[in-house]
Amino acid sequence: MDITGIWKVGEFTAPDGKRIDPADGEDVMMLFMNVVFGEGGEVLITMPLDREFTKEELAVFDEETFADLAEQGLYDKRFADRLIIERAEWKCEGDVFTVTPEDDESILATPNSETTVLRFDGDSILLYNDVKLTKV
């Protein structure tokens, strides 16, 4: 399977596989994020700028602001209207895809493990926390 590309949270599922509605505000915010699996093992989780900044703040953004964000590793021109909120690494050994997230709080993290083995359901990626990613 080719995982490179942009993925989004498609749905939340219960342990029995049935679709469920997001439980809280944090889950709802996941619906706006993209998970980008790049060439060479890069993983970026991005959010729309307007979810992180107010309209007033965005109105004063200029090239210098974007340059500062890029210097901090929070912005990349490839994702013009999005902010990078997290980075990780992925790799494939045989048919097994794994992700090494930055920390335990990542949606890509599996509790008590440094790496997460990605599970697949057809064309979707199933994360341990019952979040299903679909390719954009």
C-alpha positions as CSV (number, residue, x, y, z in Angstrom):
1,M,0.0,0.0,0.0
2,D,1.2,3.5,-0.8
3,I,0.7,5.7,2.3
4,T,2.4,8.8,0.9
5,G,0.0,11.7,0.5
6,I,-2.5,13.6,2.6
7,W,-4.9,11.8,4.9
8,K,-7.7,13.2,7.1
9,V,-9.7,11.9,10.0
10,G,-12.6,10.2,8.2
11,E,-14.5,8.9,11.2
12,F,-14.4,7.7,14.7
13,T,-15.4,4.1,15.3
14,A,-16.4,2.0,18.4
15,P,-14.5,-1.2,19.2
16,D,-17.2,-3.1,17.4
17,G,-16.4,-1.1,14.2
18,K,-19.6,1.0,14.2
19,R,-19.2,4.7,13.4
20,I,-19.6,7.1,16.4
21,D,-19.9,10.8,16.7
22,P,-16.8,12.7,18.1
23,A,-17.0,12.7,21.9
24,D,-15.6,16.2,22.8
25,G,-14.1,19.4,21.4
26,E,-10.7,17.8,21.0
27,D,-12.1,15.0,18.9
28,V,-14.1,17.5,16.8
29,M,-10.8,19.4,16.2
30,M,-9.3,16.3,14.8
31,L,-11.8,16.5,11.9
32,F,-9.9,19.6,10.7
33,M,-6.4,18.1,10.7
34,N,-4.5,16.5,7.9
35,V,-1.9,13.8,8.4
36,V,0.8,14.1,5.6
37,F,2.9,11.0,5.0
38,G,5.8,12.4,2.9
39,E,8.5,10.7,0.9
40,G,11.4,9.6,2.9
41,G,9.5,8.9,6.1
42,E,8.3,12.4,7.1
43,V,4.9,12.7,8.8
44,L,3.3,16.1,9.4
45,I,0.1,16.8,11.2
46,T,-1.4,20.1,10.0
47,M,-4.3,22.3,11.0
48,P,-5.9,25.2,9.1
49,L,-4.4,28.5,10.1
50,D,-7.9,29.9,10.9
51,R,-8.3,27.2,13.6
52,E,-5.1,28.4,15.4
53,F,-5.4,32.1,14.8
54,T,-8.2,34.6,14.9
55,K,-9.3,36.6,11.8
56,E,-7.7,39.7,13.3
57,E,-4.4,37.9,13.8
58,L,-4.4,36.4,10.3
59,A,-5.2,39.9,8.8
60,V,-1.7,41.1,9.9
61,F,0.2,38.1,8.7
62,D,2.9,39.0,6.2
63,E,6.0,37.3,4.7
64,E,8.0,37.9,7.8
65,T,5.4,36.2,10.0
66,F,5.4,33.2,7.7
67,A,9.2,33.2,7.6
68,D,9.2,33.2,11.5
69,L,6.8,30.3,11.6
70,A,8.8,28.4,9.0
71,E,12.0,29.0,11.0
72,Q,10.2,27.5,14.0
73,G,9.2,24.5,11.9
74,L,5.5,25.4,12.1
75,Y,4.9,26.4,8.5
76,D,5.8,25.0,5.1
77,K,4.8,26.7,1.8
78,R,3.5,23.3,0.5
79,F,0.6,23.7,2.9
80,A,-0.2,27.4,2.3
81,D,-3.2,27.7,4.6
82,R,-2.1,25.2,7.2
83,L,0.1,25.2,10.3
84,I,2.3,22.2,11.2
85,I,1.3,21.2,14.8
86,E,3.3,18.0,15.0
87,R,6.0,15.9,13.3
88,A,6.7,12.2,13.3
89,E,8.6,9.6,11.2
90,W,7.2,6.6,9.4
91,K,8.9,3.6,7.9
92,C,8.0,0.4,6.2
93,E,9.6,-3.0,6.8
94,G,8.1,-5.7,4.6
95,D,4.4,-5.1,4.8
96,V,4.5,-3.4,8.2
97,F,4.2,0.3,8.5
98,T,5.2,2.0,11.7
99,V,5.1,5.6,13.0
100,T,7.4,7.1,15.6
101,P,5.5,10.2,17.0
102,E,7.2,13.1,18.9
103,D,5.4,12.3,22.1
104,D,2.7,10.2,23.9
105,E,0.1,12.9,23.3
106,S,0.0,12.5,19.5
107,I,-3.0,11.0,17.8
108,L,-0.5,8.7,16.2
109,A,0.9,7.4,19.5
110,T,0.0,4.1,21.0
111,P,0.1,4.1,24.8
112,N,3.2,2.5,26.4
113,S,5.0,2.2,23.0
114,E,7.6,4.3,21.2
115,T,6.2,3.3,17.8
116,T,2.7,2.7,16.4
117,V,2.1,-0.1,13.9
118,L,-0.5,1.1,11.4
119,R,-3.4,-1.1,10.8
120,F,-5.3,-1.0,7.5
121,D,-9.0,-1.4,6.7
122,G,-9.2,-1.4,2.9
123,D,-8.0,2.0,1.9
124,S,-8.2,3.5,5.4
125,I,-5.7,3.6,8.2
126,L,-7.0,2.6,11.6
127,L,-5.3,4.2,14.6
128,Y,-5.3,2.5,18.0
129,N,-7.7,5.1,19.4
130,D,-10.5,4.1,16.9
131,V,-9.8,7.0,14.6
132,K,-10.0,6.1,10.9
133,L,-7.8,8.1,8.4
134,T,-8.9,8.3,4.8
135,K,-6.7,9.6,1.9
136,V,-7.7,13.0,0.5
